[in-house]
Amino acid sequence: MSSTEATKVANKGSVISAAPLSRVSGRTWKATKKPTNRTMIHKSLRKTYDQRMQETQDLKALKAIEQGLKDEKKAEKDAHRDRIVERRKRKEEKERQEKYQAEMSARKRMRVKRKEMKARAHAKH
C-alpha cells in the first residue's frame, strides 16, 4: 500500500494535501500574513509612479511655502530686535553726551568762578 492509499484509508476516503492552501498558520494567536510586495496589492490600491511623483512635488511645494513663511516671520522678528537694539544704543549715546555736557558745563562754571575770585582778590589790593 502506498502512502496516498494509506492516507485515504485513514481519513475514510478524503485526501490530505501536503501544501497549505492559504498563508494562515492555523494558530489562532498568530496574525495572517499580508502581501508586502506592491504588485500583490489590489490594483485599486496601487498608485502609479506619476501619481507618487506628483504627490512628492506637491509636498515639496508646500514645504517651500511653509519655509518662506517661517523665513519671513524670522526676518520680521530680527528687524524688530535690531530696532530695539538701535534705540537702546541711541539712548545710551544721548545719555553719555548729556553727562559729558553736564561735566563740561560744571568745569566751565568752576573756571568762571576761579576767574571771579581772582578778580576780587586783585580788586581788594
C-alpha positions as CSV (number, residue, x, y, z in Angstrom):
1,M,0.0,0.0,0.0
2,S,1.4,3.4,-1.0
3,S,1.4,6.5,1.3
4,T,-1.5,8.0,-0.7
5,E,-3.7,5.0,-0.2
6,A,-2.8,4.9,3.5
7,T,-3.9,8.5,3.9
8,K,-7.2,7.7,2.1
9,V,-7.9,4.7,4.3
10,A,-7.0,6.6,7.5
11,N,-9.3,9.5,6.6
12,K,-12.1,7.4,5.1
13,G,-11.6,8.5,1.6
14,S,-10.5,12.1,1.9
15,V,-7.1,13.1,0.6
16,I,-4.9,15.4,2.8
17,S,-2.8,17.7,0.7
18,A,0.7,18.5,1.9
19,A,0.8,22.1,0.6
20,P,-1.3,24.7,2.6
21,L,-4.0,26.5,0.6
22,S,-3.6,29.8,2.5
23,R,-0.9,31.7,4.3
24,V,-2.5,31.2,7.6
25,S,-0.7,29.0,10.1
26,G,-3.8,27.7,11.7
27,R,-2.8,29.0,15.1
28,T,-5.4,31.4,16.4
29,W,-3.0,33.7,18.2
30,K,-0.9,34.4,15.1
31,A,-1.8,37.1,12.6
32,T,-2.4,36.4,9.0
33,K,0.5,37.3,6.7
34,K,-0.1,40.3,4.4
35,P,1.5,40.7,1.0
36,T,4.4,43.1,1.2
37,N,5.2,43.4,-2.5
38,R,3.5,46.4,-4.2
39,T,2.5,44.2,-7.2
40,M,0.5,41.9,-4.8
41,I,-1.6,44.8,-3.5
42,H,-5.0,45.2,-5.2
43,K,-5.0,47.2,-8.3
44,S,-7.3,49.9,-6.9
45,L,-4.9,50.5,-4.0
46,R,-1.9,50.9,-6.2
47,K,-0.6,54.3,-7.2
48,T,1.2,54.9,-10.4
49,Y,4.7,56.4,-10.5
50,D,3.4,59.6,-11.9
51,Q,0.9,59.9,-9.1
52,R,3.5,59.3,-6.4
53,M,5.9,61.9,-8.1
54,Q,3.0,64.4,-8.3
55,E,2.3,63.9,-4.5
56,T,6.1,64.3,-3.8
57,Q,6.2,67.6,-5.8
58,D,3.1,68.9,-4.1
59,L,4.6,68.1,-0.7
60,K,7.9,69.9,-1.7
61,A,5.9,72.9,-2.9
62,L,4.0,73.0,0.4
63,K,7.2,72.8,2.4
64,A,8.8,75.5,0.4
65,I,5.8,77.8,1.1
66,E,6.0,77.0,4.8
67,Q,9.7,77.7,4.8
68,G,9.1,81.0,3.1
69,L,6.6,82.0,5.7
70,K,8.9,81.0,8.5
71,D,11.8,82.9,7.0
72,E,9.6,86.0,6.6
73,K,8.4,85.8,10.2
74,K,12.0,85.3,11.4
75,A,13.1,88.4,9.3
76,E,10.4,90.5,10.9
77,K,11.5,89.3,14.4
78,D,15.1,90.1,13.6
79,A,14.2,93.6,12.3
80,H,12.2,94.3,15.4
81,R,15.1,93.1,17.6
82,D,17.5,95.3,15.6
83,R,15.3,98.3,16.0
84,I,15.2,97.8,19.8
85,V,19.0,97.4,20.0
86,E,19.5,100.5,17.8
87,R,17.1,102.5,20.0
88,R,19.0,101.4,23.2
89,K,22.3,102.4,21.6
90,R,21.0,105.9,20.7
91,K,19.6,106.3,24.2
92,E,22.9,105.3,25.8
93,E,24.8,107.7,23.4
94,K,22.4,110.5,24.3
95,E,22.9,109.9,28.0
96,R,26.6,109.8,27.6
97,Q,26.6,113.1,25.6
98,E,24.4,114.7,28.3
99,K,26.7,113.5,31.0
100,Y,29.7,114.9,29.2
101,Q,27.9,118.3,28.6
102,A,26.9,118.5,32.2
103,E,30.5,117.7,33.2
104,M,31.9,120.3,30.8
105,S,29.4,123.0,32.0
106,A,30.5,122.2,35.6
107,R,34.1,122.7,34.6
108,K,33.3,125.9,32.8
109,R,31.4,127.2,35.9
110,M,34.4,126.4,38.1
111,R,36.7,128.3,35.7
112,V,34.4,131.3,35.7
113,K,34.2,131.1,39.5
114,R,38.0,131.0,39.8
115,K,38.3,134.0,37.5
116,E,35.9,135.9,39.6
117,M,37.7,135.1,42.8
118,K,41.0,136.2,41.3
119,A,39.4,139.4,40.1
120,R,38.0,140.1,43.6
121,A,41.4,139.3,45.2
122,H,43.1,141.7,42.8
123,A,40.4,144.3,43.4
124,K,41.0,144.3,47.2
125,H,44.7,145.2,46.8
